[in-house]
Amino acid sequence: MIKKLAQLVFIILSFNVVYGQSDTIHIKLRPTPLPYPPLVLLDGLEISQKKLAEFMLDEHCFKKFKRINDYCSSDTTLKYCGAVSIQSKLLIVLNDRLLYDRKEKTETLSKIKQSDVLEYKMLGKQEALGKYGKRGKFGALMVKTKK
């Protein structure tokens, strides 16, 4: 009886050791998901992915994409972890001021926070061509801010 009890205890302890060891080994084959969604920087302007998707831009409007892993930002309601920087060919109209040079767009738009933007309006290629001439051949993004 004692021999069978000793065997049972040995089996239980062996099972616990094997089970305990296998439980502590963690192998991750995928990267860990970010705790917050990445922010989109369209020519330096902070914009949400949802808002960018609403513009329904085609691939001809984009010039260059860059991923920024160490960028973190927070708004009053949302937090962002990581960013995607997009250089576009769009004409940007900020409070009725035309921004079409890449350097001017980046310097001006990077100073604007999402909370300061009142309205975004996307003009299609034809509408932008009619209103702004050849500068609007890829479309225009009109941005109204509080200041």
Beta strands, then each sheet from edge to edge (+ up, - down):
strand 1: 39-42
strand 2: 45-47
strand 3: 62-74
strand 4: 79-88
strand 5: 91-94
strand 6: 97-99
strand 7: 117-123
strand 8: 140-145
sheet 1: 2+ 1- 4- 3+
sheet 2: 6+ 5- 8- 7+
end
